[in-house]
Amino acid sequence: MNSRSKIHNSRKNAAAARRAEARHLMNTYKRPPVTLTHGRGCYLFDDSGKKYLDFLGGIAVNALGHAHPRLVRVVRREAARAIHLSNLFHNPYQGPLARKLARWSGLDRVFFTNSGTEAIEGALKLARVHAGKRNNGGGKQCRFLALENSFHGRTFGALAITSSAKYREPYEPLVPGAEFVRFNDVADLEKKFDATVCAIVLEPIQGEGGVASVSEVFYQRARELATRHGAALIADEIQCGLGRTGRYFAYQNFTAKPDIVTVAKPLAGGLPLGAFIANEEFASAFSPGLHGTTFGGGPLVCAAALEFLTIVEEEKLLANVRARGAELRAGLEKLAAKFDFIREVRGEGLILGLELAGDANEYAREAFRRGLVINCTHDHVLRFLPAFNITTRHVREFLGGLESVLAGTPRPAEQPQPGPAPAARASGMARAAAQ
């Protein structure tokens, strides 16, 4: 079969698959009428053979790009051994992976999950049970604080600490006891943090919230207040952690550690795996039977995760993240000087955002049409999450393509800066629920 016939068959099969999706999948995603069939390195390919430079990485998941040979080798090896073993038994990879995560994080113990939202759920449960034991079973210390513009996941507990009304309101009433603090507002934090709080949850760099960074003074005050009240400081590093800032964790930009950190997206190189990691004080609140999972931490995914972390170390990818991130940010700053509708360049390492004066969605769509994979978050921020092993050539190719997108897309009407999250209205209810 010649290449033209192969492409014809590929497109025919892809179109049939999309028709099946339209008929049988629940209507939860807005997708372009293109089927991505495979990837290689930093590039993706669709059913017509078109090539795309991937600067989204499956939303921060594909940190080694696509089809990395060492990951492929491990997955093939383990698939032929044991894909799943119950957590009623030991497997060869959970212990070594937990040890490496403890060393990277500076914390002590790990629980493996299937996803980021499950890691958040587990961290919230751990904070609650720790508070209960600390207070001899009393239920007064049960409130959670989170930040405006936060995003922590789609399950009920995670949604309760997710600020955006569009995610929350269709499912209310949510888990009670959550309250939102204005982003980087120390006075608001101090006003809302009292002895009824069992945990404050924050993303050191908000991903869905527009690539916004928590300030050092805010983080440090949260650490002080959590220590004073015996509450957990939980760092959600599901998107910004595991090397994406050029450090193992984004919170390592600060002097103090959190009590619990959640991770997921890149952990197993594209396979579904999350975790929450805690210091000994909080981890010891769990005992057999208090928490569990069927699929979390299986041998195949843990072996892949161990290989991912080892590759980051052996190939010195943190240094590459810092170097390529600096090149990418410098290029974005030049674009900001050229296009007056760019308001700000945000982020660090390889989690970067470009805030625009208007709706950024059409720019993301035009980028895809031109062979660049990015997305729009928080309505007005273009988000870039490329693989850790990109090269200078990839950065230059991307910047050239992005400049063409910015120059060639009709400029949308300018929008005012977004105000406080509507979910903040739930604050009074949250405080009342804890009393």
C-alpha positions in Angstrom: 0.0 0.0 0.0 1.5 3.4 -1.0 1.6 6.4 1.3 -1.4 8.1 -0.3 -3.5 5.0 0.3 -2.3 4.8 3.9 -3.3 8.4 4.6 -6.7 7.9 2.9 -7.4 4.8 5.1 -6.1 6.6 8.2 -8.4 9.6 7.6 -11.4 7.3 6.8 -10.9 5.3 10.0 -10.4 8.5 12.0 -13.6 10.0 10.6 -15.5 6.8 11.6 -14.1 7.0 15.1 -15.2 10.6 15.4 -18.7 9.7 14.3 -18.8 6.9 17.0 -17.6 9.5 19.6 -20.3 11.9 18.5 -23.0 9.3 19.0 -21.8 7.5 22.1 -19.4 9.7 24.2 -20.9 12.0 26.7 -20.8 15.6 25.6 -18.0 17.0 27.8 -15.2 18.1 25.5 -14.9 20.7 22.7 -12.5 19.2 20.1 -11.3 20.2 16.6 -12.3 17.8 13.8 -8.9 16.3 13.7 -7.7 12.9 15.1 -4.1 12.8 16.6 -2.7 9.4 15.8 0.8 9.4 17.3 3.7 11.4 18.5 7.5 11.4 18.3 9.7 13.5 20.5 8.2 17.0 20.7 5.9 16.5 17.7 2.4 15.1 17.2 0.9 13.8 14.0 -2.7 13.7 12.8 -4.6 11.3 10.6 -3.6 13.2 7.5 0.1 13.1 8.4 0.2 16.8 9.4 2.9 17.6 12.0 2.4 19.7 15.1 5.0 21.1 17.5 3.6 20.2 20.9 4.0 23.0 23.5 1.1 21.7 25.7 2.4 18.2 26.5 -1.0 16.7 27.2 -1.5 19.5 29.7 1.9 19.1 31.5 1.8 15.2 31.3 4.2 14.4 28.5 7.3 15.8 30.2 9.6 13.6 28.0 7.7 14.2 24.8 6.2 11.3 23.0 7.5 7.7 22.6 10.6 8.3 24.6 12.6 5.1 24.0 13.5 4.4 27.6 9.9 4.7 28.7 8.7 2.6 25.8 11.2 -0.1 26.8 10.0 -0.2 30.5 6.3 -0.2 29.6 6.8 -3.1 27.2 8.9 -5.1 29.7 6.4 -4.6 32.6 3.3 -5.3 30.4 4.8 -8.7 29.8 5.3 -9.3 33.5 2.4 -7.9 35.5 0.2 -5.0 34.6 -1.8 -5.0 37.9 -1.2 -6.5 41.3 -3.5 -5.8 44.2 -2.4 -3.5 47.0 -2.9 -6.4 49.3 0.6 -7.4 48.2 4.0 -5.8 47.7 5.3 -5.1 44.2 8.9 -4.4 43.2 8.5 -0.7 42.4 6.3 1.1 45.0 9.0 1.2 47.6 11.8 2.5 45.4 9.5 5.1 43.8 8.3 6.3 47.2 11.9 6.6 48.4 12.8 8.7 45.4 9.8 11.0 45.8 10.6 11.4 49.5 14.1 12.4 48.6 13.0 14.8 45.9 10.4 16.4 48.1 12.2 16.4 51.5 9.1 14.7 53.0 8.7 11.2 54.4 5.9 9.0 53.2 3.9 8.5 50.0 0.4 7.3 49.0 -0.1 6.4 45.3 -3.4 7.3 43.5 -4.7 7.1 39.9 -5.0 10.8 39.3 -4.4 14.3 40.6 -7.9 14.9 41.9 -7.6 11.6 43.9 -4.3 12.9 45.3 -6.1 16.0 46.4 -8.9 14.0 48.0 -6.4 11.9 49.9 -4.5 14.9 51.1 -7.8 16.5 52.4 -8.7 13.3 54.1 -5.3 13.1 55.7 -5.5 16.7 57.0 -9.0 16.0 58.4 -8.0 12.8 60.2 -4.8 14.4 61.6 -6.9 17.2 63.0 -9.4 14.8 64.5 -6.6 12.8 66.3 -4.9 16.0 67.4 -8.2 17.2 69.0 -9.1 13.8 70.4 -12.0 13.3 68.0 -13.4 16.8 68.2 -14.8 18.1 65.0 -14.2 21.8 65.3 -11.0 21.9 63.3 -12.4 20.9 59.9 -12.3 23.9 57.6 -10.3 24.2 54.4 -8.8 27.4 53.0 -8.0 27.7 49.3 -7.1 30.6 47.0 -9.2 32.5 44.5 -8.7 31.3 40.9 -7.6 27.9 42.2 -8.2 24.6 40.4 -7.7 21.3 42.3 -9.8 18.8 40.4 -13.3 17.5 39.5 -14.4 15.3 42.4 -16.6 16.7 45.1 -13.8 17.4 47.7 -11.5 18.9 45.0 -14.3 21.0 43.6 -15.1 22.3 47.1 -11.7 24.0 47.1 -11.8 25.0 43.4 -12.6 28.6 43.1 -14.1 29.0 39.6 -17.9 29.2 39.6 -18.2 27.4 36.2 -16.7 24.3 37.7 -18.6 24.5 41.1 -22.1 25.8 40.5 -23.6 22.9 38.5 -22.7 20.5 41.4 -23.6 22.5 44.5 -24.1 21.9 47.3 -20.4 20.7 47.6 -18.5 19.4 50.6 -19.0 22.1 53.3 -16.3 23.9 55.2 -14.3 25.5 52.4 -13.4 29.2 52.2 -11.5 31.2 49.6 -8.7 33.7 50.3 -7.9 36.5 47.9 -4.8 35.6 45.9 -1.5 36.8 47.6 -3.6 38.9 50.0 -1.9 38.4 53.4 -4.4 40.4 55.3 -7.3 38.3 54.0 -5.4 35.2 54.8 -4.8 36.3 58.4 -8.5 37.2 58.7 -9.7 33.8 57.6 -7.1 31.5 59.2 -8.2 30.5 62.7 -8.2 27.4 64.9 -11.1 25.8 62.9 -8.8 25.4 59.8 -7.4 22.0 59.3 -5.6 22.8 56.1 -4.7 25.5 53.6 -4.3 24.3 50.0 -2.4 26.3 47.4 -0.8 25.9 44.1 2.7 27.6 44.1 2.0 28.4 40.5 -1.7 28.3 39.5 -2.1 26.5 36.1 -5.7 26.8 35.3 -5.8 30.1 37.2 -3.7 31.8 34.5 -0.1 30.8 35.4 0.0 33.0 38.5 2.7 32.6 41.1 2.2 32.7 44.9 4.4 35.3 46.5 7.0 34.4 49.0 5.5 36.6 51.7 2.1 35.0 51.2 3.5 31.5 51.3 5.6 32.1 54.4 2.7 33.6 56.2 0.6 30.6 55.3 3.3 28.4 56.7 3.5 30.3 59.9 -0.3 30.2 60.5 -0.6 26.5 59.6 2.2 25.7 62.2 0.5 27.9 64.8 -2.8 26.2 64.5 -1.6 22.6 63.8 -3.1 22.7 60.3 -1.6 21.3 57.2 0.0 23.4 54.5 -0.8 21.4 51.3 1.1 22.3 48.1 -0.8 21.3 45.0 2.0 20.6 42.5 0.1 18.5 40.1 0.9 20.8 37.2 3.9 22.8 38.4 5.8 20.1 40.2 8.3 17.3 39.4 10.8 19.5 37.5 8.6 21.9 35.5 10.0 25.0 37.2 13.6 23.7 36.9 13.5 22.5 40.5 12.1 19.2 41.8 9.1 21.2 43.2 8.0 24.8 42.8 7.7 25.2 46.6 11.5 24.8 46.8 11.7 28.4 45.7 10.6 29.1 49.3 12.5 28.4 52.5 9.9 26.3 54.3 8.4 23.0 53.2 4.7 22.1 53.1 3.3 19.3 55.2 1.7 17.5 52.2 2.4 17.8 48.5 0.2 16.4 45.7 1.7 15.3 42.3 0.3 13.6 39.2 0.5 14.7 35.6 4.1 13.9 34.4 4.8 11.3 37.2 4.5 8.2 35.1 5.4 9.7 31.7 1.9 9.7 30.3 0.4 6.7 32.3 -2.2 7.5 35.0 -0.5 7.9 38.3 -0.7 10.4 41.1 0.5 10.6 44.7 0.4 12.7 47.9 3.6 12.9 50.0 3.5 13.9 53.6 5.9 14.5 56.5 5.9 11.9 59.3 3.7 13.9 61.6 0.8 14.0 59.2 1.5 10.6 57.5 1.2 8.9 60.9 -2.4 9.9 61.1 -3.2 7.1 58.6 -3.5 3.5 59.7 -4.5 0.3 57.8 -8.0 0.6 56.5 -8.4 4.4 56.7 -7.6 4.9 53.0 -7.0 2.7 50.0 -7.2 2.3 46.3 -7.6 -0.5 43.8 -5.5 0.7 40.9 -3.1 3.3 42.4 0.5 2.3 42.4 0.4 -0.7 40.2 3.7 -2.3 39.0 3.6 -1.1 35.4 2.9 2.6 36.2 5.3 2.7 39.2 8.1 1.2 37.0 7.4 3.9 34.4 7.4 6.6 37.0 10.7 5.4 38.5 12.2 5.5 35.0 10.8 9.0 34.4 12.4 10.4 37.6 15.7 8.6 36.8 15.8 10.1 33.3 15.2 13.6 34.7 18.2 13.0 37.0 20.6 11.2 34.5 19.9 13.5 31.6 20.2 16.6 33.8 16.8 17.8 32.6 16.3 20.3 35.4 19.2 22.4 34.0 17.6 22.1 30.5 14.3 23.2 31.8 15.9 26.3 33.3 17.9 27.1 30.2 15.2 26.5 27.6 12.7 28.3 29.9 14.9 31.3 30.0 15.2 31.3 26.2 11.4 30.9 25.8 10.6 33.6 28.3 13.1 36.0 26.7 11.4 35.4 23.3 8.0 36.0 24.8 9.1 39.2 26.3 10.2 40.3 22.9 6.8 39.5 21.5 5.2 41.4 24.4 7.2 44.5 23.3 6.0 44.1 19.7 2.3 43.4 20.3 0.5 45.9 22.5 -2.3 43.6 23.4 0.0 41.4 25.4 -0.3 42.4 29.0 2.2 40.2 30.8 4.5 37.2 30.5 4.0 34.9 33.5 5.6 31.8 35.1 9.0 30.2 35.2 10.9 27.3 33.8 8.6 25.5 31.3 5.3 26.6 32.8 4.7 29.9 31.1 1.8 32.0 30.2 1.1 35.0 28.0 -1.8 37.2 29.3 -3.7 39.0 26.5 -5.9 42.0 26.7 -8.9 40.1 25.3 -10.2 36.5 24.8 -7.2 34.3 23.9 -9.2 31.3 22.7 -9.1 32.2 19.0 -5.3 32.5 19.2 -5.1 29.0 20.6 -7.3 27.7 17.8 -5.3 29.5 15.1 -2.1 28.1 16.6 -3.4 24.6 16.1 -4.4 25.3 12.5 -0.8 26.5 12.0 0.7 23.4 13.6 1.3 24.6 17.2 -0.3 22.8 20.1 -1.0 25.2 23.0 -4.2 26.1 24.9 -6.0 29.0 26.5 -6.6 29.1 30.3 -8.4 31.5 32.5 -10.0 32.9 29.2 -7.2 35.4 28.5 -3.9 33.5 29.0 -2.1 31.4 26.5 -0.4 28.6 28.3 2.8 26.8 27.3 3.9 23.5 28.9 6.4 21.8 26.6 8.5 18.8 27.3 11.5 19.0 29.6 13.9 17.8 26.8 13.1 20.5 24.2 16.0 22.1 22.5 16.9 25.6 21.5 15.7 24.7 17.9 12.3 23.8 19.3 12.1 27.1 21.2 13.0 29.1 18.1 10.5 27.2 15.9 7.8 27.8 18.5 8.5 31.5 18.9 8.4 32.0 15.1 5.2 30.2 14.8 3.6 32.0 17.7 4.6 35.4 16.3 2.8 34.5 13.1 -0.3 33.5 15.1 -0.3 36.8 17.0 0.2 38.8 13.9 -2.3 36.9 11.8 -5.3 36.5 14.1 -8.0 39.2 14.3 -7.6 41.0 17.5 -10.6 40.4 19.9 -12.2 43.2 21.9 -10.2 44.2 24.9 -11.6 42.9 28.2 -11.2 44.3 31.8 -9.0 42.4 34.2 -11.1 39.6 35.9 -12.4 40.4 39.4 -12.6 38.2 42.5 -13.9 34.7 41.9 -17.6 34.4 42.4 -17.1 31.3 44.6 -15.9 33.7 47.3 -19.6 34.3 48.1 -19.6 30.9 49.8 -17.3 32.1 52.6 -20.0 32.8 55.1 -21.6 29.5 54.6 -18.3 27.7 55.0 -17.5 29.4 58.3 -21.0 28.7 59.6 -20.8 25.0 58.7 -17.7 24.6 60.9 -19.4 26.1 63.9 
